[in-house]
Amino acid sequence: MRSSKRERAAGQPCALRGLTLAAVVGTLASVAEAACPPAGAEYVIKGFAGDTRVTAKGSAPDRRGACFWRTEDGRDLWWNMGGDVKPAPPRPAGYSATGSGALVPGSVYRCSLPGIGLFTGAYFGIVDGSTYRNVDGKRGSYTFDSRTGVLRLVSGPGKGLSYQRQSGGNFRVLDERGKITGGNCALNKGLSINGRW
């Protein structure tokens, strides 16, 4: 049975409407996927070299659809919202994004390097408001900027070492330019400031 021209013409707009609706839905989905999170939202970018925790700067996507982020070590980064960008897990209790808060006397930090293991040369313990000790029990002085969370060993066996506080129980070792390295120093509550580490 042949359909009339009028029936075929009447069917065309419906087919076009369906195609147009599918195109609109696809466009809206890609726009929603490309929308950037509000300023201050924390995410983790999953990468082959590890996860990078970032904070959204609240910008609109750039012309390539990338969002503006700030990494924990202060670098600016443009990255597309995709399957490798996930909401960050909650921070541990006592975390301060600015590094504010005094260091706790008696705290002992054991350090490690990825792929290597224990990094005893970077171990440190907080004796008091200006003194640290190393793994061998030798002492020196330190400065701590509670605004930035940067701890610097200024005398003694660890002179020249610097760390960036990431949370109340975690420091990252800084390189000579002040950039975060793979060295991680975790608070070990089972160790005594006066004991063997």
C-alpha positions as CSV (number, residue, x, y, z in Angstrom):
1,M,0.0,0.0,0.0
2,R,1.4,3.4,-1.0
3,S,1.2,6.3,1.4
4,S,0.2,9.7,0.1
5,K,2.6,12.7,-0.1
6,R,0.5,14.3,2.6
7,E,1.0,11.4,5.0
8,R,4.8,11.3,4.3
9,A,5.0,15.0,4.8
10,A,3.1,14.8,8.0
11,G,5.5,12.1,9.2
12,Q,8.7,14.1,8.4
13,P,8.3,16.8,11.1
14,C,7.8,14.1,13.7
15,A,11.0,12.3,12.7
16,L,12.8,15.7,12.6
17,R,11.3,16.6,16.0
18,G,12.6,13.3,17.4
19,L,16.1,13.9,15.9
20,T,16.1,17.5,17.2
21,L,15.0,16.4,20.7
22,A,17.8,13.8,20.7
23,A,20.3,16.4,19.7
24,V,19.1,18.8,22.4
25,V,19.3,16.1,25.0
26,G,22.8,15.2,23.9
27,T,23.9,18.8,24.0
28,L,22.4,19.4,27.4
29,A,24.1,16.3,28.8
30,S,27.5,17.5,27.4
31,V,26.9,21.0,28.8
32,A,26.0,19.5,32.2
33,E,29.1,17.3,32.2
34,A,31.3,20.3,31.3
35,A,29.8,22.6,34.0
36,C,32.5,23.6,36.5
37,P,31.9,23.2,40.2
38,P,31.5,26.2,42.5
39,A,34.5,27.9,44.1
40,G,35.9,25.9,47.0
41,A,34.5,22.5,46.0
42,E,37.2,19.8,46.5
43,Y,37.8,17.1,44.0
44,V,40.4,14.4,43.2
45,I,41.8,14.0,39.7
46,K,42.7,10.4,39.2
47,G,45.9,10.0,37.3
48,F,48.5,7.3,36.3
49,A,51.0,8.8,38.8
50,G,48.5,9.0,41.7
51,D,45.6,11.1,42.8
52,T,45.8,14.9,42.8
53,R,43.5,16.7,45.2
54,V,42.3,20.0,43.8
55,T,40.0,22.9,44.7
56,A,37.6,24.5,42.2
57,K,38.2,28.2,41.5
58,G,34.5,28.7,40.4
59,S,35.2,29.7,36.8
60,A,33.1,29.0,33.8
61,P,34.6,26.4,31.4
62,D,37.2,27.7,29.0
63,R,36.7,27.3,25.3
64,R,37.8,23.7,25.4
65,G,35.5,22.9,28.3
66,A,38.2,22.8,31.0
67,C,37.6,24.0,34.6
68,F,40.0,26.1,36.6
69,W,41.5,24.3,39.7
70,R,44.2,24.9,42.3
71,T,46.3,22.0,43.5
72,E,47.3,21.5,47.1
73,D,50.8,22.7,46.3
74,G,49.5,25.9,44.9
75,R,49.7,25.2,41.2
76,D,46.9,26.5,38.8
77,L,45.4,23.8,36.6
78,W,42.8,23.7,33.8
79,W,41.2,20.2,33.6
80,N,38.1,18.9,31.9
81,M,35.3,17.5,34.1
82,G,35.3,13.8,33.1
83,G,35.4,10.3,34.5
84,D,38.8,10.9,36.1
85,V,37.5,13.8,38.3
86,K,35.7,12.7,41.4
87,P,34.4,14.5,44.5
88,A,37.1,14.4,47.2
89,P,36.6,12.3,50.3
90,P,36.1,14.3,53.5
91,R,39.1,15.8,55.2
92,P,40.2,14.1,58.5
93,A,39.0,15.6,61.8
94,G,41.2,18.6,62.8
95,Y,42.2,19.5,59.2
96,S,42.8,23.1,58.4
97,A,43.1,24.2,54.8
98,T,45.4,27.1,55.8
99,G,47.6,25.0,58.0
100,S,46.5,27.0,61.0
101,G,46.9,25.6,64.5
102,A,50.0,24.9,66.5
103,L,52.1,21.8,66.2
104,V,51.5,19.4,69.1
105,P,54.5,18.8,71.3
106,G,55.4,15.1,71.5
107,S,54.1,14.4,67.9
108,V,56.3,12.0,65.9
109,Y,56.2,11.8,62.1
110,R,57.6,8.9,60.1
111,C,58.3,9.5,56.5
112,S,58.3,7.4,53.3
113,L,59.0,7.8,49.6
114,P,56.9,6.1,47.0
115,G,58.7,3.1,45.5
116,I,61.4,3.3,48.1
117,G,59.8,2.9,51.5
118,L,61.0,4.4,54.8
119,F,62.7,7.7,54.5
120,T,64.3,7.9,58.0
121,G,66.4,11.0,57.1
122,A,63.2,13.0,57.1
123,Y,61.7,11.6,60.3
124,F,61.0,14.3,62.9
125,G,59.4,14.8,66.2
126,I,58.1,18.0,67.8
127,V,59.7,18.5,71.2
128,D,58.2,21.9,72.0
129,G,57.2,25.2,70.3
130,S,60.6,25.6,68.6
131,T,62.6,22.3,69.0
132,Y,62.5,19.1,66.9
133,R,64.4,15.9,67.1
134,N,65.4,13.4,64.5
135,V,65.4,9.6,64.3
136,D,68.8,9.5,66.1
137,G,67.6,11.7,69.0
138,K,69.6,14.8,67.9
139,R,67.8,18.1,68.3
140,G,67.5,21.3,66.3
141,S,65.2,24.3,66.0
142,Y,62.3,24.8,63.6
143,T,59.9,27.5,62.4
144,F,56.3,26.8,61.6
145,D,54.1,29.2,59.7
146,S,50.5,28.4,60.9
147,R,49.1,30.5,58.0
148,T,50.7,28.4,55.2
149,G,51.4,25.2,57.1
150,V,55.1,25.2,56.2
151,L,57.5,23.7,58.7
152,R,61.2,24.5,58.2
153,L,64.1,22.8,60.1
154,V,66.5,25.8,60.6
155,S,69.3,24.2,62.7
156,G,70.5,20.8,63.8
157,P,70.7,17.5,61.8
158,G,67.8,18.2,59.5
159,K,68.7,21.8,58.7
160,G,67.3,22.7,55.3
161,L,64.4,20.2,55.3
162,S,61.0,21.7,54.8
163,Y,57.5,20.2,55.0
164,Q,54.0,21.3,54.1
165,R,51.1,20.3,56.4
166,Q,48.3,18.5,54.5
167,S,46.2,17.6,57.5
168,G,46.6,17.4,61.3
169,G,48.3,14.0,60.9
170,N,50.2,14.4,57.7
171,F,53.1,16.4,56.2
172,R,54.6,16.3,52.7
173,V,58.3,16.9,52.1
174,L,59.1,20.0,50.1
175,D,62.0,20.3,47.6
176,E,64.5,23.1,47.5
177,R,62.0,25.3,45.5
178,G,59.2,24.7,48.0
179,K,57.3,22.3,45.8
180,I,55.6,19.2,47.2
181,T,57.5,16.0,46.6
182,G,56.4,12.3,46.9
183,G,57.8,12.2,50.4
184,N,55.0,11.7,52.9
185,C,55.3,12.0,56.7
186,A,52.5,10.6,58.8
187,L,51.8,11.2,62.4
188,N,52.5,8.0,64.4
189,K,50.7,8.2,67.7
190,G,52.2,5.0,69.0
191,L,55.7,6.5,69.2
192,S,57.1,8.5,72.1
193,I,59.1,11.7,71.4
194,N,61.8,10.3,73.8
195,G,61.7,6.7,72.5
196,R,63.3,4.9,69.6
197,W,61.6,5.3,66.2
